[in-house]
């Protein structure tokens, strides 16, 4: 009889293998999305270590694949140096659903697939996309925070220059209760201030 721990380890290795294959697809499609995904996953993992959270591995894998749907978005839109038109933004808003469907087709764990689907939904459905009446689990709230923080502070984006860490934290603070959960955002801010 196979020990449950061995079975869990085997299943984890399968998820890691599938994640790396999908991450390679992301890298081949768009290097900016790949770099962003890696940076977000690093932030997520460091946060998990700092707060000694359980399930670090699955949260990390979820963060790596949160923007998988962008492989279906025209690179001209992904890397446009200026503001997106309404039509372009509408296409960009499809990436969470496209990513979720792609991950499910590749038999990724629901835990990981949900992060791709829900990371752009605001708190209490006050905005974001896609439009679902749902409360995000904390691990997706964390991915959303790290995603936004990385976008705000990154200087490698074709469409914007990064802002300072202090300005990014102020932006997060200003969006508590709208885009970000109060408890998670304050823990995130404390963590960044303590470690940066």
Residue pairs with C-beta under 8 A, 6 or more apart in sequence:
12 57
15 58
15 61
15 108
15 109
15 112
16 61
18 106
18 107
18 108
19 61
19 64
19 65
19 108
19 112
22 65
22 68
22 102
22 103
22 106
22 108
23 34
23 37
23 64
23 65
25 71
26 33
26 34
26 37
26 65
26 67
26 68
26 70
26 71
27 34
29 70
29 71
29 75
30 70
30 71
30 75
30 78
30 79
32 78
32 79
32 156
32 157
32 158
33 67
33 70
33 71
33 78
35 156
36 67
36 147
36 150
36 151
36 154
37 63
37 64
37 65
37 66
37 67
38 64
39 150
39 154
40 63
40 64
40 66
40 143
40 146
40 147
40 150
41 60
41 61
41 63
41 64
43 63
43 146
43 149
43 150
44 59
44 60
44 62
44 63
44 142
44 143
44 146
45 56
45 59
45 60
45 63
46 195
47 53
47 142
47 146
47 188
47 191
48 56
48 59
48 60
48 142
49 56
50 191
50 194
50 195
51 187
51 191
53 59
55 139
58 109
58 111
58 112
58 139
59 139
59 142
59 143
61 112
62 111
62 112
62 114
62 115
62 116
62 139
62 140
62 143
63 115
63 143
63 146
65 99
65 103
65 108
65 112
65 115
65 116
66 99
66 115
66 116
66 119
66 143
66 147
67 95
67 99
67 116
67 147
68 98
68 99
68 102
68 103
68 116
69 94
69 95
69 96
69 97
69 98
69 99
69 100
69 102
69 116
70 78
70 95
70 99
71 99
71 102
72 94
72 95
72 98
72 102
73 91
73 92
73 94
73 95
73 98
74 91
77 84
77 88
77 91
77 92
78 92
79 158
79 159
80 88
80 158
80 159
81 158
81 159
82 159
83 159
84 92
93 120
93 129
93 130
96 116
96 117
96 118
96 119
96 120
96 129
96 130
97 117
97 130
99 113
99 116
99 117
100 113
100 114
100 116
100 117
103 112
103 113
103 116
104 110
104 113
111 139
114 137
114 140
115 139
115 140
115 143
117 130
118 132
118 134
118 136
118 140
119 136
119 140
119 143
119 144
119 147
120 128
120 129
120 130
120 144
121 128
121 129
121 130
121 132
121 134
121 136
122 128
122 178
122 179
123 136
123 177
123 178
123 179
123 180
123 181
124 135
124 177
125 131
125 132
125 133
125 134
126 178
126 179
127 178
127 179
128 179
136 144
136 181
138 181
138 184
141 180
141 181
141 184
142 184
142 188
144 179
144 180
145 172
145 180
145 184
145 185
145 188
146 188
148 171
148 172
148 179
148 180
149 168
149 172
149 188
149 192
151 157
152 162
152 163
152 167
152 168
152 171
153 162
153 163
153 164
153 165
153 168
154 162
155 161
155 162
163 171
165 192
165 196
169 189
169 192
169 193
172 180
172 185
172 188
172 189
173 185
173 189
175 185
176 182
176 185
176 186
180 188
